[in-house]
Amino acid sequence: MESQQTLAGPIEFSGPGLHTGESVRVRVVPAPPDTGLRFRRVDLDDFEIEAVVQNVARVAYATTLMKQGVLISTVEHLLSSLYIFGVDNALIEIDNLEVPILDGSALEFVEAIARTGLQQQSSLRRYLRVERSLEIQDRDRSIAVYPSDRLQISYTIDFDHPMIGRQSFDFEASPEVFSREVAPARTFGFYREVEDLRKKGLVRGGSLDNAIVLTDQGILNDILRFEDEFVRHKVLDGIGDLALIGKPLLARVVAHKAGHALHTHLVTRILSDPSCYSETTNPPLRSSGGDTDLPRQSQCVSASGS
Ligand SMILES: [Zn+2]
């Protein structure tokens, strides 16, 4: 059995939102057991929006939550960091509609969480354990989930671009590996799309300080942080979207050319079929190397089509 956790103290961030370009202040504060991760719009009478997939409103270029018309945008990098560090409960106080983009990565988030530390709480943590496989195909994109005793993610992307091409990354959830290998990976976009996106009210806060900007042949930034920074960033995004399942997930997720839409669709599909998962307070077995997975052949009944 493991206890639920919250932050040992508040952590704060500020800066412009990637899409709105507006300056934002965020303060993540400890919260009681069973609160979950919850946004609080301090500029709107403390209106609260739970970080759960039921509140997902938009998945284009960022994940946006909405409840009763109130928005919180670009939640994925912060949620990803809190989730991997095992922060079960926290209130995310924010004074605007978009989480600051900072340097385009989750580096500042993980540094603050690690510096502040975690506080064990009195209630038991409840895991969501995937019991059967579920595969979703959308043309040449796909995402699938399989039983596993721990959270693992295998991600592949394939961009027709000389700096990217085909990249794969395997991640086994741990705060240390996440902080070192995933959190520093920055968001990326194509320079030729910037004008169009700005007309749609997007990427107004975007710059070379907070995104890798791709030209047709290269990048406008000086250097990459990793040769495969692009796929690492997709892992970061993917975890942030998986966090919207609302509980620590025990599963192996395999994504191919996926994005926010497929990530959140997977979460919805898992939750819509109770035969797909169970909830348990038993901590994951940390068996060495051996594969303790449940039978992989059994599929969730809702697993056809998308
Ligand atoms: Zn991202």
Residues whose N, C-alpha, C, O or C-beta is under 5 A from the ligand:
A	BS01	ZN	T187 H233 D237
